[in-house]
């Protein structure tokens, strides 16, 4: 550790580390020379031990996995998780220092100093500890199946103090804030291993089967390191610095990769200034953690972009991130939008310069039948608007100023950085005259390797322009206000056009108006300070078309009212356009889509063939309608459905949205028996506006279900009740956590002949030992029941509800034998066995339990009380084995013992087995969506 005397910096870190591959651990002796650059006297120092974030299932990192429905960490074996064992922390005089891990941050160490650390002085801390490296399964960092060590934040690092301590826990966001330091590392490792790092290699010292690699870095914050037996990293020496990368693309020769790498390095240095270090590691691991989403992620055998294009963008995106983060030292959790916005801004610029004609769908855009789609016509850079608007249209967007760990996964990984990049691009075009890029260059040059903030960038940019750009830093960055303009009125005179533009939202974002004569831009005008409405006048000048924000750079919420044709019958009425299959919306048209349908909804209709006419585009719309006529091949009849719904998104309130509309269905419910439902409904959805990551939602809905049934001549069922209508009020509270699952359901129904009320509560707990327990309680009672005494059509069901509201996806709802009669839907009583008292026409209460036995095998038990009119209360129960293949989606239940006695071994036992399964792909897609939204 004597090497420290040759280094000067705010801080110095010296490390002697010994890698033991079999135990996947590092034994570390470390010296931290911590310099107090503040005006305060420090009595404690905080150290980041992010490797210890893997130590238990209760750390903030573990909770992050839980909230994103990732089970890998929770179900991992103890030896797969990493942890740190600190054996001693000593002062320079070898006095033992008291230390402790913070209760709320088990990956942050509080060190109590023996003597206060005065301003401008430094303190030497010597640490001895064992660091067990986690499996790479969880975050890609750690040890992988090839015994390659991908290490990031692998040793203990001091926290930053600038008047307050900046420490926080590892949440798999790659956003540790630390002071820059001069770093010297002696890494002792097996001789057949090689070390790859951005640090400069100063020495190799072989010693039998062991080798020590010595590395040095000045003014560093990132020491990503790869220790591998078969390093696949290639070195490309350019005039500026060396790129070390293992990003590959099949079909490219090494010399071609070298040319493209040099091209990207020139782009980086031309736009971001000189790089202060000699090497830049651009790893495939970093790319997979922050990829280009979309068609770029298709399997290798599906090529929609040229090899060189894919390689360049992979390398560029990853290199931009590393380059900016290594020179622009900002708070990566609270002030990330500028660095990530610059990454996307320069991604867009690179494509505009080098691949201006590349389309979003790549070579698919040239295929007959595909090229007519609007999504095939938009440029590659349109994806940034598309992915951000995916969240804005769903009312899930969050401010760019919000700390990154408070963002939902889709926003943290994709949408917010895309919004930031689009905003910087729009700001650039608004300021004009290259002011923006020159200011970025000056800012990066002045603040290189210095701690800074986006506020300093804002201050510098405001000095360079006379235009008002407060709208960007206030409305665009700090709020989630949507941007939405429209033409309110256009009056044409002989020599001028008087235009009134309405700002439909409360913000100060400027709008750009372009006036066209055919495809030629005649005028381009920036209109600022549009409060409510603003009227301007422009010269007539043979203009035939007006467009607001025409190039899609501004992420405007609704572009469908941004077009106006002069002296045209369709000036304010857009023509209809009928397209085959769903497409990206074209704001110039009122689009109707048609798609062939092949579905299987039930065994009576069988395979249904038809089409749906609808207006839903790739981005969600407020008004959605759908008309789906279908021919059922089994029932040989015309079936189908229709619906129209409107959704009001509510911002900045717990009331998330209000939706209302109508739906109608015509289907079979038995052989030659059909039902028609007509349902107007209204719903209110609530969520916690202060925390979008909280999965709890509440919904109140009111609907009237009108049922009409028809029996054909070949029907084999009878109708016990006349046609009916039910007014239904429901309340649902849902918190679908991975560890703790809760769902409360309240239901009130009133019809001509009955009224009933029911409550259902479900709870599921996943314990630290991976055992699971679930509990469900149901209670229902009739307020009055004047239905026929021998009919159980509206009664509470113990094991198989009659589903008179036609809510449940029964494949054979009228079957009383055969496999389709064994389909189980957990509702009402929730029993699995078919008992002698299957219904209750007065009241019912049941409880359902299940607990883990081994892996996906569980034991279940149900108990209940059933009360029918003119009959005594019956106590019922059942029990058995539950196979959970996909929780709530595909499960098998094997009855063992019930009120009927031993069911196991009965002659008809195969008919007693129950199945839970779904054929609805939208239900299964929900398993994916919950990880991102």
N, C-alpha and C positions, 0 to 999 in steps of 0.2 A: 504493500500500500504506500510505499515511499514515492510512487509515481505522482501522487497528489501535489507534490511541491512544484511540479512543472506546469500545473494547470491554474488558470485564473478564471473565475466566473462567479456568478451569484452563489452557486452551490457546486460541490464536488461529491461524486459518488464513486467509490472504489469497491470492486466486488471480486472475491475469490470464490468461484463456484465449482462444485464437483458433481457431475451428472452420473447418476446410477440408473442405467436403463432398466434392469429387471424390476426395481422398485419404483420406477418412473418418478424419481425424486432428485432434488438438487439440495446439496448441503452447502450453505452459503455463509461466508464470513464477509461482512459488509461494513464499510465506513461511510458515514454521511457527514460532510462538513456543511452545516446549514448556516447560511448568513442571514442575519436579520436586516433587511433593507427598509424596514418600516421605521416610523418614529416612536414605536411602542416598545416597552420592555416586556419580553415574553417569559412566562414561567412554565409554559407547556409547549410542546411541539406535537403536531399530529402527523402520523405516517399512514400512507395508503398501502394496505396489504390486500390487493384485489384478488389474489389467488385464494385467500381464505373465504371468498364469497361462495365457493363451491362446497364449503365444509358441512353444511346441514341443509335440511329441507325447509328451514325457516328464515333463511337469509333473504334480503331484498331481491337478490338474483333469483332464488328459488320461487319467490312470490311472483316475480315477473314471468317466469316460465308458466306458472300456474294460471295467471291471468290471460295468457295467450294460448291456453289449452294445449300446452306441450307436456306430454307425459314422460318424455325420455328421462328427465332429471329425477322426477319423483320415483320412477320405477327402477332407476339404476341401482346397481349394487354399491355398497359403501366404498369398496376399493376403486370404483370408477370415478368417485368424486375427489377433487383436490382439497388440500387444506395446508395450513402453515402451523408449524410448531416453533415458537420463538423460545429459545433456551436462555438467552440473556440479552440485555441491552445495557451497555456500559458507557460511562462518560470517558473523556480523554484521559482522565486519571484512573481509569479502571474501576471507578465507583459504580456500583449497581444502581441503575435508575428504575424507579417504580413506573410500571406501565400497565395499561388495561385496554381491552377491546371495548369499544362503545356499545352499549346495549342495543341501540337502534341501528348501529352500523358495525356489524361483526367483522367487517373488512377494513376498519379504521382503528389505528392504535393511538392512544393518548399517552404521551411520554412526559413524565414530570421531571423537570430539570433540577439538578442539585443547587445550581445558582442561576439567578435570572440572566437572560440573554439580552444585553443592552443593544440599543439601536446601533447599526454599523458594525457590530461584532459578529463573530461566528461561534458555533458550538459543534464539537466533534461527538458524534454518536457512533458507537461500535455495536453491531448486531451479530448475533449467531442464531441461525434458524434453519429448519428443515422445511423445504417446500415440496409437497407432493403434487405433481402435475395432474390435472383432471384429464379425462378422456376428451378427445376432440368431438365426440358425438354431440355435445351440448351446444357449443358456440363455434366450433371449428378450430378454436385455439386449444392447445394441449397436445396429448400424444394420440396419434391416429393408429389405425390397424397395421400400418407398416412400420411402427415404432419410430415414426418421424415426430420430432418435437417442434410444434409451431408455437412460439412463446411470445406473448405480449402482456405487458404489465406483470411480468413474472417474478419480479423482485420488489422489495419494499421501497416505496418512494415517498419523499416528503410532500406534504400538502402545501398549497400556496397561501401565503398570508400577505394581504395588502391593506391592513386595518381590520380585517376580519378573516377568519380561517375558512378556506374554501375546500371542504371535504364532503364527499357523498359516496354512496355505495355503488358498486359494480352492478349494472343492470343490463349488461350485454349490449351496450350502445357505443362502445369504443370512444368514450368521452371523458377520460380521466384528465383533470386539470392539475398540472404540476408545474413547479418552477423549472426553468431550463437549467441544465447542469452540465458540467464537464464530467464525462464518464470514462472510467477505465475498468475493463473486465478481463479477468483471467478465467477462461472457461476450460475446465478439465473434463475431457470426454474420451470415450473409446477411440482408438486410433482409426478405426474404419468409419468413423463419423466425420462429417464436414460441417462447419459453421458458416451460415450465410447471414449477413447483417449489413445494415447501412453504415455501421461504424467502420473505421479504418482498421485493417489488420496490421498490427505492428510486430507480431512475433508468432512463430510456431515452435513449440518445444516438445519433441517426441520423447517419451520415456517408456520403452517397452510397449505394452498394449495400450498405453494411455498417451494422450497428446493434450497439451495445453495451448489453446489459441488465445492470444492477447489482442484486445480490441480497444480502440480509443475513439472518443467522439467529443467534440466541443460544441457547446450551446445546443444541447439535445433535449428533446422531450419524448421522442419515440425511439425505442430500442427493440423493435420487432426483430426476432431472431429465429432462424430455422436451423435445427441440428438434425442431420439426416445421413443415412448410409448411402443413399442414392440420390444426391441432390440433382434436381432437374432444372435448376436455374441456369440461364444463359446470360453471359455478360456482353453487353454491347457498348463499346466505347465511342462516345460522340465528342464533338469539339467542346461541348459544355460540361458534361459529366457522364458518369457511367450508369447505364440502366441495367439493373439485375432483375430478370423476370422469368417466371415459369408459365406465363400466359401463352397458350398455344392456339393454333387454328390449323386443322387438317387441310392439306392442299397447298400450304405456303412453304417455300424453301427457306433455309436459314438466311441466305443472302437477301431474300425478299423481306423477311422480318427485320433484318438489320436496316434496310432502306426505310421501311415504314417507321421503325423506332426512331431513327434519326429525324425523320419528318416531324414526328410528334414532339421530340425534344426541342426542335427549332420553334415549333408553335408555342410551346410552354415558355421558353425564354423570351421570345418576341413579345408575348402578351403579359407575362407575369414577372419578367425581370430575371436577373441571374440567380442561379441556385447557390446557396451558401455552402453546400456540402459536396463531397466528391462522388457520392453514390446515392442512388434512389432505388429502393427495392419495390417492385411492382409485382405483387403476388397474385396468383389465381385465387388464393384464399380470400384476399381482400376483395377481389372482383365478385366472388360468389356471395359474399356478405352484402355487397352493394352492387348488384348487377344492373344491366339495362333490361328493364322489364318489357315484356311484349313478345313479338315474334323472334327476337334474338335468343329467347330461351327455348325455342323448339329443339327437339332432338337433332343430333348431328346429321342424320340421314335426310332431314328436311331442310334444304338450303333455300332460303328466300332472299338472302343477301350475299354478295360476292365475299369470298374468303378474306380478301384484304380489307374490305369495309368492316366486317365483323371484328377482325383482329385489331384494326386501328381504334375502333370505338371501345373495345374492351380495355386496351392498353391506355387509351386517352382518359377514359373515365376514372380508372384506378389511379393513374399517374397524377391527374389533376387534383384528386382528393389528397394524396400524399404530399404533393408539391405545396399546395396551399396550406395544409395543416402544419407542415414543417417550417414554413416561413412566417405565417400569420398566426401569432400566438394569442388566441382569444378563448373565452370561456366556452368550451365545446358543448356544454349542456344548456346553458342559459342564453347564449349569444351565437348560436350555430348558423342562423339563417344567412348571414353574409358569406361565410366560407362555402356553404353548400349551394347558395344561390350563384356564386361565381363559378362553381364547378359546372352547373347546368348552363349558365350563360355562355361559357366558352365551349361547352359541348355543342350548343346550337350554332355558335359562330363557326366552329370547325366544319360542321356538316354543310353550312351555307356556302363556305368558301370552296370546299373540296368535293362535295357531293350534292350540289343544289337541286339535282333532278331526282334524287332518291326518294321514293315514296314510302309511306308508312308500312305498306304491305310488301315492299320489296319487289321481287320478280313476279309475285302473284298478281301484281297490278297489271301485268301484260297479258294475262290469260283471258281468253274469250269467256264471257259469262261472269268473270270477276271484275274486269276492268270497268264495267258500267256502274259498279257500286261506288257510292260516295266515299266510303272508307278507303277505296283503292286509289282515289284521286288526290287525297291530301298528302302533304309532304311529310317526311320522316319526323321533322321537329314538331309536328302537330300532336305527337304522343304526349308531350308535356302538358298541353292544354287538356287533353283527353283524360289523363290519369288524375289530374287535380280536380277536374270537373266531376269525375266519378264520385268524389267525396262531397263536393259542394252541393250537387244535386240531391244527395242523400242526407243532406243536413248534418254531415259528419266532419266538416272541415273545422280546423282549429287555427288560432292566430299564430303567425310566425314568431311572435315574441314569447310564446308559451314555452316553458322549459321542456326539453326533449323527452324527459322521462314521464311527462304528463300527457304525451301524445299517444293516441291509439296507433297500433303497429303500422297500418297503411299510411298514416300521415307521417310517422317518424321515418319510415323507410322510403317513401315515394312522394306522396302528395305535397308535403310542405316544402321539400327542396325544389320540386317542380314549380310550385307557386312562386318561390323566391327567385328562381331563374327567370321565369316569365316576367316577374315584376321588374327585375333589373334590365331586361331587354326592353320593356316598355318605357322605363325611365330613360334609358339610353336614347331611344327614338324621340322621346319628348324633349330632352335637353338638346340633342342634336350636336352637330359640329365636332364630333369626336371628344367632346368634353368628358363624357362619362369614362371612356376607356383611358384617357390620359390621367384622369383623377385616380382611377384604380391603380394605374402604374405608379403614380406618385405615392399613393397611400402604401402600396406594398413595398416600395423602395424605402420610404421613410420609416416604416414600422417593421421592417424585416428583423426577425428574431427579437422583437420587443413585444411586451404585452400591451394589447390594445383592445378597443371595443368598437362595436358598430356605431356607437355615438360619435366617436372620433371620425369615422368615415363620413357620417352624416354632416358633421361640422365642416369637414374639408370640401365635400361636394357642394354644399350651400355657398361656400366662398367662390366656387368656380362658375356659378351660373346665376343669372339674374332672374330666372324663372322660379315660380313658387313650387317647391317640391315637398312641402309639408304633408301633402296628401299621401305621399308614398310612405313616409316614416310614421305617420299617425294612423291613417285609415287602412292602408294596405298591410302594414307590418303588425300593428298592434291590435287590430280587430279582425273579426271574421265577417265584416260587412260584405255582402255580395255586390258585384258591379253589374249594373243593368241599365242600359239606355234604350230609348226608342224614339222614332219620329212621331211627334205628336201632331204636327201639321206641316204641310208643304203647300205654299201658294206660288204659282208661276205667273209672272207678268211678262211683258214684251221684252224687257231687258234685264230682269233679275229674278232670282228665286228666293223667296222668304221662307226660312226653315225654322221651325220650332222643335227643339230637342228636349225631351223630358228625362230627367234623372229619377228613376224609380226607386232609388235607395238614398239613404241619408249619408252621403260622403262627398268628398271634394275631388274625386279622381277625374282627370280631364278625359275628354272623348276626342277621337280623331275622325274628322269628316273627310271623305274623299268623294269627289265628283268626277264621273266618268262620261266620256263620249265613246260608246261601245266599250272596247277594252283599254282605252287610253285614259290615263289619269290627267284630268284637266286642272284640278285644284286639290290641294291637300291642306286642311286647316285644323289646327288644334283649338278646341273650345274648352276654356277653363271656367271654374267657379260656376258650375251648373247647379244652382240650388232650386230644386223643383223643376222649373222649365226655363229655357233660355232661347231667345229668338235672334237669328242672325240673317244677313242678306248677302248673297253672292251673285256675281254676274251670270247671266243666262248662258252665254258662251257655248251654245250647242250641246249642253249637258243633257243626257238622257237617263242617268242613273245616279242615285246617291247611296252611299254605304257608310255605316258607322263601324269603326274598329274592324276593318275588313280583313286584316291578315292574321287574325286569331292569336296575336301575341298577348293581348289583354285577356285574362281569363274571365270573360263576361258570362254571366249566368244564363242569359237567354239571348241568343243571336237571331231568333226568328223574326224579330221586329226591327232589324237593323238595315233593312233594304227598302228603297222607295224608287219606283220607276216614274219618270216624269212623263206626263200626258199619256198615261197608259190606263186601260180599263182595270188592269191588275195592280195599280199603284199601291192600293192598300189591301188588296185581296190577292193572296198568293195562289197560284194555280195548284191543282192537285197533281200528285205524282204517285202512281202505283208501282211498287217494286216487289220483286220476289225476294223473300227472306229479309230478316232484320238487317238494318244498315245504320251507319252513322247519320245523324240527322243532317239534312241539307236545309239551311235556314231560308233558302229562296223558295221552298215549296211546302205545301201541306202534304205530308207524306202518309201514304197508307201502304202497309206491308202485307204480303200474303205468303204463307208458309205451309207446305204440305205437312200433314200430321199423320203419324202412325202410332197409336197408343193402345195400351191394354189397361182398362180400368176395372173390369170385373168379368167373371166367367160367363155371364149371361149375354153381354154384348160382344164379348170376345175381342178380337182385334178390331179397332175402329180406324177407318181410313177417311181422311177429309182434309180440311185446310182451315187455317185461321186468318182472319183479316184483323189487323190491329195497327196501332200507331206507336207502339213502344219501340224506342230506338236503343242504341248501345248505351246512351246516357238516359237516366231516369227523367221522366216528364211528370208534370203535376197532374195533367189530365190523361188518363189511359183508358182506352176502350178495346174490347176484343169480341169478335164474333166467330164462333167455331162450329160450323155444321160438319157432322161426321156421319159416315155410314158404318153401322155395326154389322160385322160379318156373321156373327152368331144369331143375333135377334133379327137380322135382315130388315132393319128399320133405320130411319134417319134420327140420329141423336145429336147432342151437342150442348153448347153453353154459350152464354153471352154475358158481358159485364161492362160497366162503365164506372170509373171511380175518379175522384178528384182529391188530391192531398195538399193541405196547407202546411208548409214547413214553418215552424215557430222557432225563432232564434232567440238566444240569450234568456230562455226560460226553461223551467223543468217540463212544461208542456211541450213535448217534442214535435208532435204533428197532430193534425185533425184530418181525418179521412172520411169521406162519405160517398155513397154510390149505390148502384143496383146490380144484382146478379141474377141470372136465371140458368137453370140446368134441366136437361131432359135425358134421363138414363133408364136402364133396366134395374129393377131390384130383385127380380126373380125371373123364371122362365115365362116369357110372353106377358110380363108385368112391368109397367113403366111408371115412373114418377116425374113430376114436374115441380120444381121449386122456384119461387120468385121471392127475392130477399132484398129489400131496402135496408141499409144499415149505416150506422154512424159510430166512429170510434175515436177515442182520445188516447194518445200514447204519451207517457211521461218517462223521463230519465233524469239523472242528476246532471244539470247543466254545468256545474262546477267541476265535474270529473267524468269525462267521456269514457275513461278506462273502467269505470264502475259498470259491471255488466247488469246491474239490477234495472229492470224496466217494469212499468206498471201500465196496464191498459184497461180502460172502461169502454165497453161497447154496448150498443143497443141495436137490435135488429128485429124485424118481423119476418118470420119464415112462413110462407104460404105454401102448403103442400096439396098437390092434386095427383091422384093415382088412377091408372087405367089398367084393366085386365083384358088380355086378348083371349080368343077362344081356346088357346092351348095352355092357358095359365093353370098351374097346379097349386097355387096359394089362394087363400081366401082373405078378404079384408074384414078384420074384426071391428074397425072403427071407420066412420065416415071421414071424408077429407076434412082437413083442419088447418088452422093457422095458430102460430105460437109467437107471442111477444117475449123476447129473451133479453134480459139484462145480465151482463157478465163483468166480472172484475178478475184480472189476472195480475199477480205479482210474481216476477220471475227473476231469479238470481242464479244463473247456470254456471256456478264455479266448478273448477276441476276438483278441488279438495272438498268444498262445501257447496252442495247444490240445494237450493230452496225454491219451492214453487207453491204459491197459495192461489186457490181458484175458488171464486164464489159465483153462484149461478141462481138466477131467479127466472121462473117461467110462468106465464099465465096464458090460458086458452079458454075456450068456451066451457069445457067439461072438467078442467083441473087447473090447479096452481101448485107449484112445488118450489122448494128452495133446497140448495145443496152447497156444501163446502168440501173442498179437497185440499189437503196439505201434503207435500212431498219433501222429504229431506234425505240427502245422501252424503255420507262422510267417507273420505278416503284417508286412512290413518298413515302415520309415518312408516309403519311396518308393511305398507301396501295392502293391508286388509281393508275391506270395504263393508260398510253397513248402510242399509237403506231402510227407510220407514215411510209409510204412506198411510194417511188417515182420511176416511171419507164418511160423511154423514149427510143424509138427505131425508126430507120429510115432505109429505103432501100437506099443503095448507087446506085444500079441499080436493076431493076426487070423486067426480060423478060419472066416471067412465063405466062401461059395461063391467059387471062383476066378474065375468069369466074371461075378461081380456086383460092381458099383461102388457099390451103394446106400449103404454105410457109409464109402466112401472119401473122402479129401480131394479137393475139387474145385478146379480151377484157375480157372474163371470162373463156374460156376453150381452152387452146392451143392445136393445132393438134398434137404436139409433134412428128414432123417428124424425130427427132433424136432418138426417143424412149428412152428418159431419165427418164420420169416420171412414177411412179408406178400406172398407171391407171388399174383399175380392169375391166373396160368396155370401152376402149378408143374409140370404134366406135359407142357407143350407143347414140341415140338422144332422147330417152324417157326412163322412168323407173328410178329406184333408182340409178343404176350405172351411168346414165347420170348426176346425181346430185352430183357425187363426185367432190370435189373442190380441186384444187392444186393452191396455190397462186404463180402465175408466169405471166409474161408479164403484161397484164392490171390489173389483180388481182380483177376484179369485181365479185360480187356474183349474181347479177341479169342477166338474159339472155335478152339482149336488141336487138333492131331492127338492129343495126349496130355492129355485133359481131367481125368483122375483119377490119384490116387496111392494104392495100397493098402498102402504101406509107410511112406514119409515124403515130406514136401514142405516146401520153404522158398521163400518169395517176398519180393520187395521191390517196392513200388509208389511211383512218384514223380510229382509234377506241379508245374508252375511257371507263373507268370503270363506271358502274352504281351501282352495288352491288355485292360484292364477285366475282364470276366467270361469272357474266352477264355484257356484254359490249354493247355499241352502236357503230355501224360502219357507215362509209360514204365513198363513192368513187366518185371522179370527174375525167373527162378526156376529151381529144380532140382526135378525130379520123379522119384521112385524107386518103381517097382513091382516086385513079386516076380518073380524069374526074368527081369528085364530090367535093362539098364544105366541109369545115371542120365542123364536127359535135361535139357539146358539149353534153356530156353524164354524168349521175350521178345515183347513187343509195344509199340506206340507209336501215338500219335494226338493228336487235338484234343479238348479237354473244354470244354463250354459249361456254366458254373456259373450257373444262373438263380436258384436258392435253394440255398445250400450244404447238402449232405447230404439235401436233400428233393426237388429237381427239377434234374436234370442230364442232359446228352446227351453221348455219347461217339462220336467219329468215328474208327475205326481207320485208320491210314495204312500202317504197315509192321510186320511181325511175323515169327515163325518160318515163316509161310506165304509170306513174300515181300511184295511190294507188294499191299496190299488195296484201295487206292484205285483206282477205275476198273474193278473186277471186275463182272461182269454181275449178280451177286447182292449188290452192295454195300449196297443198301438194307436187306438182311436182316442185315448185319453191324453196323449202327448199334445202339448199346445205350442204354437209357433208365433213369434212376433217378427214380422218382416214388412218391408215396404218396397214398392216398385216405382215410387216417385223420385226421379233424379234430383228435383229441387230440394227434397228433404235431405238427401245425401250431400248435396252441395253445401248445405248448412254446416256440415262438419268442417269444411274448408273455410267458409266465410268467418266463422266465429274466431279463427286465429288472427284475422286481419282487421276486423271492425270492432 
